[in-house]
Amino acid sequence: YVKLWRSMNKIKEYKKIIIIAIFIGLFICLINRKGNHENFTLNIVNDEYQITLYNNQGIKILSETYPIEPSIAEISKDILEISITTGSPSRYSYYFNKESSKISSTFFNPIIWGDENIAYMDENHILILTDMFEQGIIYKKIHRDFTETADPISAIISIEVIDDKNIELNYYSGPNYIEKIELINYTD
């Protein structure tokens, strides 16, 4: 019985050491974390919503106020999408790169494709493919007989990256909503 009692005491001591080590590890992780929600704050100020964006170094980059609550989504490790809905399915979105501190233009109902690319319809019903921060990496206008819908971008069913030069564009065409699929080189 004495050996069993000594063994039990040693196990209790090891458990204490392991628990302490776990808590120390968790504390260090919390201190060093550069997390998703640390890159923005959303507060209500005078019945409006104030969003403040911070880069990964904790530096304040932008602070804006909106009459309605913005939607904030992390679309990749370094990029946030900030959207304001003005009715279904109408939304205006812009993007914030937490690492580089870049802020994009505002786009109406954009579709995200690839890592940092978007598609949107311009006022002439032309599909624009561009890099999210409009650095000139990608810019292509696509003229087609897209089905005219209340929300112009809803004529686009999907955009899938095939390789480093091509996408597959699936869309509705004409007044009868004829589904078409095209392979498009977005680099020329």
Number of C-alpha atoms within 10 A of each C-alpha: 6 7 8 9 9 11 12 12 12 12 11 12 12 12 12 12 11 12 12 12 12 12 11 12 11 11 12 11 11 11 8 8 10 14 11 15 13 13 23 21 12 17 14 14 11 9 10 13 17 19 20 16 24 21 21 18 11 13 11 14 16 14 13 10 17 14 12 14 17 20 12 17 14 14 13 11 11 16 21 21 18 18 21 18 15 10 7 7 10 13 17 15 19 18 23 25 23 22 14 11 19 14 19 17 12 14 19 19 21 20 17 19 18 14 12 16 18 22 24 22 23 14 8 8 17 18 20 18 22 22 21 26 19 15 10 9 11 17 17 16 15 14 11 13 14 24 21 16 12 10 13 20 23 19 21 21 13 15 20 14 16 13 10 10 11 16 20 16 16 17 22 21 17 13 11 8 14 11 15 13 13 12 14 15 14 17 12 9
